[in-house]
Each structure stands twice: as structure tokens, then as C-alpha cells.
Amino acid sequence: MTWELMTVRRYLRVLRLFWEVAIAAELEYRLNFIIATLSSLTALGGSLFGLFLFYRTGYEFQGWQWQEALVVLGVFTMLQGFAATFLSPNLSRIVRHVQDGTLDFVLLKPISSQFWLSTRTISPWGFPDLVLGAVMILYAGNQLGLGMGNYLAAMVPLALGFMSLYSLWFMLGATSIWFVKIYNVTEVLRGFLEAGRFPIVAYPAAFRIFFTFVIPVAFLTTVPAQVFLNRIEVTWLAGSGLLALGLFQVSRLFWRFALRFYTSASS
């Protein structure tokens, strides 16, 4: 067995232990899951109503019929669930570690500090959004007569979107080394991501450029939806891959750079 394979297996074992403990702790308060589900249903109802207001008079987003727009909204809902499940809980812990000086103990562990900080906990309260988003995509795909190949093809850009969103989120978390209170910054990012609930063609040209090349919202929701609908060129899919891998590498470099400015509790 090669050293790389042994390392991967070790990290997977650690990840399993992390998530088993986190889920067991969270499920002690099972009423929270019911509340989270009701909250997700309410938010989804509001999103569907907002989309319905556009389509109720026969209006369409430049070539996007109702069911196709539902796919975009479904992808957006899954991204929200991914953020609530994996990103938000860990981001708050990065800030807490910096505030309390306990980041020292993380850095001393025989494991990647970025991996530890990114995966240490998990919140099942984001699961309803993941499920509801998937159900919406399945419903829209059934209405459009799409097959299993479409679902499998869409998994690749969807995973790339998750990676891009994680990288952006982690870099924001890393800025807590300089600016301890970064919640306002994350709320700004959340606000920009709200644009992803509609196809990118719903916005004026200047906003399309901004949401594609500055804040890559289009690659998070519209591109996966287009792959699912067989409506995308290979160059856009390649761009999605380059963006995800590039942002992930930048997040690793940025974390190493940020640690140069970290003043440990013992120094």
C-alpha cells in the first residue's frame, strides 16, 4: 500500500470520527431538526412564490421555461443546504479558535490544519435544504423527460460548485486572523449568492459579467443546471473545473499566508 493511499485512508477515518461525534451531539436536540425542516420549507415556499411571480403571466427568462428555472432554484437550494451543513458551523469555529487562542492546539495536531478546521463538525440542520433541492431537481427533470444520464452529468459541475463555494467561504474564515469579527463579510457573500436562485440571464448584462467573473455565482447554480439540461458548451464546463481547482489551491495558499500573521496564545 502506497504512502498516499495510507494518508487518504487515515483522513477518511478521521473524517468519519468527526462526523459521528458531531451528529450524535446535534441529535440530542431533535426538535431542532423539525424546526430546521419547517424553516427550509418556508424559505423554499418564498423562493417558489418569487419565481412564480415572473412566470404567472407567461413571461420566461430568455429561453428558460418554468421547469428549467426550477432546476436552477433546486441547485441553489442544495448549495444553501451544503453551506448550512458543512460550511457555517466550521467557519464560526475558526473565528472562535482565533479569539480564544486555541488555534495553537489545532496547528500542533499531526493533520492538515485546513482539513481539521473545515471538517471538524457537521450540522444536520442543513439536510432538509439538500433533500428539498434534490427533490425539486428530480421533479423538474421528470417533467422535462430527462434521464439518468442528465443527473449523473450534473453531479460533476455541482460538486465543482460546492468546491468553489467552500474555497470562498474558507478564505473568508481565514481573514479572522486579521479581522476577528467577519460575520458582516459573510453576510455580504450570502447576499451575492442569493442571485443564484434565478438563471443568470435574468439579470442585465453588467450584472451577468459581475456574477460570472467577479463573484462566480453563475458557475455555482446556472452552469450545473445547464449541464443537467444539455444546454452548455464544453468550454463553460472546463471553466467551472478550472475555477473550482484554482480557488481551492488559492485557499490553501491563502491559509498558509494568513498563518504567518497569526500570533499564538503562547507568544
Backbone torsions as a table, in degrees:
resi	resn	phi	psi	omega
1	MET	NA	128.3	-176.9
2	THR	-72.8	161.9	-179.3
3	TRP	-64.4	-38.6	-179.6
4	GLU	-62.3	-42.5	179.9
5	LEU	-66.5	-39.3	177.7
6	MET	-63.0	-38.5	178.9
7	THR	-65.1	-43.4	179.1
8	VAL	-61.7	-44.5	-179.7
9	ARG	-63.9	-38.0	178.8
10	ARG	-64.4	-42.9	179.7
11	TYR	-66.2	-37.0	178.4
12	LEU	-67.0	-37.5	176.9
13	ARG	-64.7	-42.8	178.2
14	VAL	-62.6	-42.4	-179.9
15	LEU	-62.0	-42.2	179.1
16	ARG	-61.8	-43.1	179.0
17	LEU	-64.6	-42.9	177.8
18	PHE	-54.9	-52.0	-172.1
19	TRP	-73.8	-33.5	176.4
20	GLU	-61.7	-45.4	-179.7
21	VAL	-66.9	-43.2	-177.4
22	ALA	-64.6	-45.0	-179.0
23	ILE	-67.0	-40.5	178.5
24	ALA	-60.7	-40.4	179.6
25	ALA	-67.9	-41.1	-177.9
26	GLU	-69.6	-35.7	-176.8
27	LEU	-73.6	-2.3	172.3
28	GLU	-67.5	-20.0	179.6
29	TYR	-117.5	71.9	-171.8
30	ARG	-69.9	-23.7	177.3
31	LEU	-60.5	-30.4	178.8
32	ASN	-61.1	-32.9	-179.9
33	PHE	-66.8	-39.9	177.9
34	ILE	-64.6	-42.2	178.9
35	ILE	-63.9	-41.7	179.3
36	ALA	-64.4	-38.4	178.8
37	THR	-65.0	-44.3	178.3
38	LEU	-63.9	-38.9	177.7
39	SER	-63.7	-41.7	178.9
40	SER	-65.2	-41.3	178.2
41	LEU	-63.4	-40.5	179.2
42	THR	-65.1	-45.3	179.6
43	ALA	-63.8	-41.0	179.0
44	LEU	-65.8	-39.8	176.7
45	GLY	-59.6	-41.4	177.4
46	GLY	-64.0	-40.7	179.0
47	SER	-65.8	-42.8	178.5
48	LEU	-64.0	-39.3	179.0
49	PHE	-64.9	-41.9	177.4
50	GLY	-61.4	-40.5	178.4
51	LEU	-69.9	-37.1	179.4
52	PHE	-63.0	-33.2	-179.9
53	LEU	-60.6	-31.1	178.0
54	PHE	-74.8	-38.6	-169.9
55	TYR	-94.3	-8.8	-173.7
56	ARG	-66.6	-22.6	-179.7
57	THR	-101.9	10.8	-179.6
58	GLY	92.6	1.4	179.1
59	TYR	-71.6	146.1	176.1
60	GLU	-133.2	146.4	174.3
61	PHE	-74.0	93.1	172.3
62	GLN	26.3	69.5	175.2
63	GLY	91.7	6.6	179.5
64	TRP	-110.8	108.1	176.9
65	GLN	-77.9	173.4	-172.4
66	TRP	-53.7	-50.5	-176.7
67	GLN	-64.5	-34.8	179.5
68	GLU	-69.2	-38.4	176.0
69	ALA	-66.0	-31.0	176.6
70	LEU	-64.0	-33.7	178.2
71	VAL	-62.6	-44.1	178.3
72	VAL	-60.9	-44.8	179.5
73	LEU	-64.6	-36.3	176.9
74	GLY	-64.2	-42.7	177.5
75	VAL	-63.6	-42.3	178.4
76	PHE	-60.6	-42.3	179.7
77	THR	-64.2	-38.5	177.4
78	MET	-66.0	-37.3	176.9
79	LEU	-63.3	-40.2	176.1
80	GLN	-61.2	-43.4	178.1
81	GLY	-63.6	-39.9	177.6
82	PHE	-62.1	-44.2	179.8
83	ALA	-64.4	-43.0	-178.4
84	ALA	-69.3	-30.6	-176.9
85	THR	-82.1	-45.4	-170.7
86	PHE	-111.9	-32.4	-170.4
87	LEU	-91.4	-55.5	-175.5
88	SER	-57.0	-46.1	-179.2
89	PRO	-60.1	-39.7	-177.8
90	ASN	-77.2	-33.5	178.3
91	LEU	-62.1	-43.6	-179.8
92	SER	-64.0	-32.4	179.7
93	ARG	-71.9	-33.3	176.7
94	ILE	-60.8	-46.2	178.9
95	VAL	-60.0	-42.9	-178.7
96	ARG	-65.6	-39.6	179.0
97	HIS	-62.5	-40.6	179.7
98	VAL	-68.5	-41.5	-180.0
99	GLN	-64.2	-42.7	-175.1
100	ASP	-88.4	-9.0	-178.3
101	GLY	79.1	10.3	-178.7
102	THR	-84.7	0.4	175.9
103	LEU	-63.4	-25.1	177.1
104	ASP	-54.4	-44.8	-177.1
105	PHE	-67.1	-32.2	177.9
106	VAL	-68.1	-43.3	-177.5
107	LEU	-67.2	-23.7	-179.4
108	LEU	-85.1	-9.6	-177.8
109	LYS	-73.3	146.8	-178.7
110	PRO	-79.4	51.7	-178.9
111	ILE	-155.2	155.7	179.7
112	SER	-56.0	125.8	-179.8
113	SER	-65.0	-34.1	178.2
114	GLN	-66.9	-41.0	176.7
115	PHE	-62.6	-45.0	-178.0
116	TRP	-62.3	-46.7	-177.7
117	LEU	-70.2	-27.4	-176.4
118	SER	-85.6	-22.3	-171.5
119	THR	-126.3	3.7	-171.8
120	ARG	-58.4	-34.2	-177.6
121	THR	-135.7	169.5	-179.5
122	ILE	-149.8	142.6	-179.3
123	SER	-115.6	114.5	179.8
124	PRO	-69.2	-6.6	-177.1
125	TRP	-72.9	-8.9	174.8
126	GLY	-92.2	-8.4	-179.1
127	PHE	-58.1	-41.1	179.9
128	PRO	-55.8	-39.4	178.7
129	ASP	-66.2	-39.1	177.9
130	LEU	-62.2	-43.3	-179.1
131	VAL	-69.6	-45.7	-178.5
132	LEU	-64.2	-38.5	176.9
133	GLY	-63.7	-42.6	178.7
134	ALA	-65.1	-40.0	178.9
135	VAL	-62.8	-40.9	179.7
136	MET	-63.6	-41.1	178.4
137	ILE	-65.5	-42.8	178.2
138	LEU	-61.7	-42.4	179.0
139	TYR	-63.3	-47.8	-179.5
140	ALA	-63.5	-41.4	179.0
141	GLY	-63.5	-38.4	177.4
142	ASN	-65.0	-40.7	178.9
143	GLN	-65.9	-31.2	-179.5
144	LEU	-89.4	-4.4	178.8
145	GLY	73.1	30.5	-178.9
146	LEU	-86.6	154.3	-175.3
147	GLY	-106.5	-176.1	-177.6
148	MET	-61.4	-32.5	178.9
149	GLY	-58.8	-35.7	178.9
150	ASN	-66.1	-41.4	179.7
151	TYR	-65.4	-42.8	-180.0
152	LEU	-65.4	-40.5	-179.9
153	ALA	-64.7	-36.2	-177.1
154	ALA	-73.3	-18.2	-178.4
155	MET	-65.4	-32.0	-178.5
156	VAL	-66.5	-56.6	178.8
157	PRO	-65.4	-27.7	177.2
158	LEU	-66.4	-43.0	177.2
159	ALA	-64.3	-38.1	177.3
160	LEU	-65.0	-37.2	176.2
161	GLY	-63.8	-41.6	176.0
162	PHE	-59.5	-42.0	-179.2
163	MET	-65.4	-42.0	179.5
164	SER	-63.6	-44.7	-179.7
165	LEU	-63.9	-41.3	177.1
166	TYR	-59.4	-46.1	-176.4
167	SER	-62.0	-44.4	177.6
168	LEU	-61.7	-44.2	-177.5
169	TRP	-64.9	-42.2	-177.9
170	PHE	-67.5	-38.4	178.4
171	MET	-63.6	-36.3	174.4
172	LEU	-63.7	-41.0	177.5
173	GLY	-62.1	-37.1	-179.0
174	ALA	-66.4	-27.1	179.6
175	THR	-67.4	-10.8	178.1
176	SER	-64.5	-17.0	176.0
177	ILE	-64.6	-32.6	175.9
178	TRP	-96.3	-43.0	-176.3
179	PHE	-121.5	101.2	-172.1
180	VAL	-62.1	-42.4	-178.7
181	LYS	-92.8	97.6	-175.9
182	ILE	-112.4	11.2	-175.1
183	TYR	-62.3	-34.9	178.5
184	ASN	-63.2	-36.8	179.1
185	VAL	-66.0	-42.1	179.7
186	THR	-66.1	-32.5	177.5
187	GLU	-68.1	-34.4	175.3
188	VAL	-63.4	-43.9	177.6
189	LEU	-62.2	-42.3	177.0
190	ARG	-58.6	-41.1	180.0
191	GLY	-62.5	-41.9	178.2
192	PHE	-65.6	-39.4	-178.4
193	LEU	-66.4	-22.3	177.7
194	GLU	-59.8	-25.1	178.7
195	ALA	-64.2	-18.7	-177.6
196	GLY	-75.7	-4.9	-179.5
197	ARG	-74.1	-14.6	178.0
198	PHE	-117.7	154.7	173.3
199	PRO	-57.2	146.8	-174.4
200	ILE	-62.8	-23.7	179.5
201	VAL	-70.9	-7.4	179.4
202	ALA	-73.3	-12.3	-174.4
203	TYR	-107.7	156.2	175.6
204	PRO	-60.2	162.8	-173.5
205	ALA	-55.7	-43.7	-178.1
206	ALA	-62.3	-39.6	179.0
207	PHE	-70.3	-33.9	177.8
208	ARG	-62.0	-42.8	179.2
209	ILE	-63.2	-44.2	-178.6
210	PHE	-62.8	-45.8	-176.9
211	PHE	-80.3	1.9	176.1
212	THR	-109.1	-44.0	-171.9
213	PHE	-110.3	-14.9	178.3
214	VAL	-104.0	-64.7	171.2
215	ILE	-107.6	104.3	-167.7
216	PRO	-73.0	54.8	-179.1
217	VAL	-63.4	-36.8	-178.3
218	ALA	-59.2	-36.8	-179.1
219	PHE	-75.0	-16.6	-178.8
220	LEU	-85.5	-34.2	-174.7
221	THR	-124.3	-52.4	-174.2
222	THR	-67.1	-42.8	-178.4
223	VAL	-63.0	-48.7	175.3
224	PRO	-58.0	-38.3	178.8
225	ALA	-65.3	-39.6	179.4
226	GLN	-66.7	-37.4	176.1
227	VAL	-64.3	-42.9	178.6
228	PHE	-59.9	-34.8	-176.8
229	LEU	-93.2	5.6	-177.6
230	ASN	57.1	43.1	-176.1
231	ARG	-126.2	30.6	-174.3
232	ILE	-132.1	149.2	175.7
233	GLU	-85.4	155.2	-177.6
234	VAL	-61.8	-31.8	-178.1
235	THR	-61.9	-36.7	178.9
236	TRP	-69.2	-38.5	177.7
237	LEU	-66.6	-41.1	176.9
238	ALA	-63.3	-39.9	177.6
239	GLY	-62.7	-37.2	177.5
240	SER	-62.9	-41.6	178.2
241	GLY	-66.0	-44.5	179.4
242	LEU	-63.7	-39.3	179.4
243	LEU	-63.5	-47.7	-177.8
244	ALA	-62.7	-47.9	-179.4
245	LEU	-66.4	-39.2	179.2
246	GLY	-64.6	-46.2	179.3
247	LEU	-64.0	-37.6	179.1
248	PHE	-64.2	-42.9	178.7
249	GLN	-66.4	-39.7	178.2
250	VAL	-64.0	-37.5	179.5
251	SER	-63.9	-38.0	178.4
252	ARG	-66.4	-44.7	179.5
253	LEU	-66.5	-38.9	-179.4
254	PHE	-66.1	-37.6	178.4
255	TRP	-64.5	-43.4	177.8
256	ARG	-62.8	-40.3	177.7
257	PHE	-63.7	-43.7	-178.5
258	ALA	-62.9	-36.2	-177.5
259	LEU	-65.9	-21.2	176.5
260	ARG	-64.5	-23.7	-176.6
261	PHE	-102.8	1.5	-179.2
262	TYR	-78.0	127.7	175.9
263	THR	-100.5	110.5	-174.5
264	SER	-69.0	162.4	-178.6
265	ALA	-66.8	-22.5	-176.7
266	SER	-93.0	-5.0	-176.2
267	SER	-97.1	NA	NA
